[in-house]
């Protein structure tokens, strides 16, 4: 009989939703002032894996820097899981932005975190 591999457990913690700032409501009231936040589903909290760093691409706001959409790097959570220890991303210099000048895209090396494993 084949044995199933057991996945290592990941420590998850609950943090305030960056996109709605914990209100649980859509911060831009696109559909209605009563619409639930698309990131946290109206809970005001999101689950993230530790360790994590603030998203450099959106500066931890969860909002894409050039629109009212959720950040494409952190998916609106405001933080990105990283493997420690870390060092500043050599490609973007820690900004989390695509170094080619396209400010709509996160850095492909660090995924928008601004840091990479050391």
Secondary structure as GFF3:
##gff-version 3
##sequence-region A 1 118
A	DSSP	beta_strand	12	16	.	.	.	ID=ss1
A	DSSP	beta_strand	45	49	.	.	.	ID=ss2
A	DSSP	beta_strand	52	54	.	.	.	ID=ss3
A	DSSP	beta_strand	79	81	.	.	.	ID=ss4
A	DSSP	beta_strand	86	88	.	.	.	ID=ss5
A	DSSP	beta_strand	115	117	.	.	.	ID=ss6
###
